[in-house]
Amino acid sequence: MKSENAYRTIAEVAELLQVQPSVLRFWETQFKQVKPIKRMGRRYYQTQDVVLLARIRDFLYKDFLTIKGVQKRLASGEDALIVPDKENENQKNQDAFLAEITDIKNELAEYL
């Protein structure tokens, strides 16, 4: 298993989030907060990028917000990932989400 600070490729992130890589590339054009590192024409995502993308996915697919709605929510800071007075709560949420992603990955590995 990769360490928490490891970079993930677009294919790995797409698999974890259960979306197509093209969706991630589209979200990158729509949400200025999504900034993967680009080297030699490849995208690399850090853990905080994956968490942000998962929140975007949830806003779109679970909360049924429009892209404009998600943009407004992210821009307002209403659902910011790290707010100084809520840092511990956000860290717990991120840890729980990462555990969920790990479980999904393990289930997929067993299936294959």
N, C-alpha and C positions, 0 to 999 in steps of 0.2 A: 504494500500500500504506500502511496506517495505521502511524503510529509505535508503538513499543512501549508508550508511556504513554497511548495513545488509549483512549477508552472504546468498548466494543462493545455493541451491542444484543443482546437475547435471541435475536433471529432470526439474527444473525451468529454468535453463540456456538453456537447449536444446529446451524447449518450446519457450522461448523468441527469440532464434536465428533460430528457425524452422529447426533444425537438430536433428538427433538421438543422444542419450547419447553416443553410441559407437563411433560416429564421434568425439565427444569431447575428449573421452579417447584416440583415435588414434592421434588427434592433439597434445595431451599432450606428446606423445612419439616422435613426429616429430619436435615440436617447443619448444626449451628449455625455452623460455620466458613464456610459460604457466605453472604456478606453483600454482595450487589450494591448499588450506590448506586441509590436510588429517587428519581426526580424526575418530578413531574407524572404519576404513575401508570406510569412506564416504568422498566424495570430497565437499568442500565448496568454492565458488567463491565470490570474492569481486567485486565491481563495475569496478575497473580497469581491472580485469580479463575478465569480460564480454565485455568490450570495445575492448580489445585485440583480443578476440575470434571473435568478430563481424568483426574486420578488416581482420583477417585471412579468415573468411568466404567470405567477399567481394572480397579479392584478388583472392581466388580460384574460386568462383562461378560467380562473376560479371566481374572481370578483366581477368579471365581465365588463371591465372598464374599456373604454376606447383608448387608442394610442394617445390622443389629446388628453384624455383624463389621466392617464398614467404620467404623461409629461408634466401636467399641472401638479399632480401629487408629489412627484419627485422634486420639481422646482420649488415647491412651497416649503420643502423640508419637513412636511407633516409626517412623512414616513421615512425620514432620514435614517440611514443605517447606524450612524454614530452621532449621538447627541450627548454632550458632556454629562448632563445630569441623569441620563438613562444608559450610560455606557455599560454597566453591569448587566442590566436587563437585555440589552442588545447582544452582548457577548453570549449570554445564556441562549437566546434565540438562535444566534448563529451556530453555536455548538450543537443545539438540538437539530437544526437543519442539516448540518454536516453529518451528524449521526444518521439522519434519515437518508441522505444521499449515499452514504456508505452502505447502509442496509440494502438499498435499491441496487447498488453496484454488485454487492455480494449475491443477491438473488439472481441478477442477470448472469453472473459468472456461473452460478450453479445450473442455470437453465441451459447455458451453452455447453 
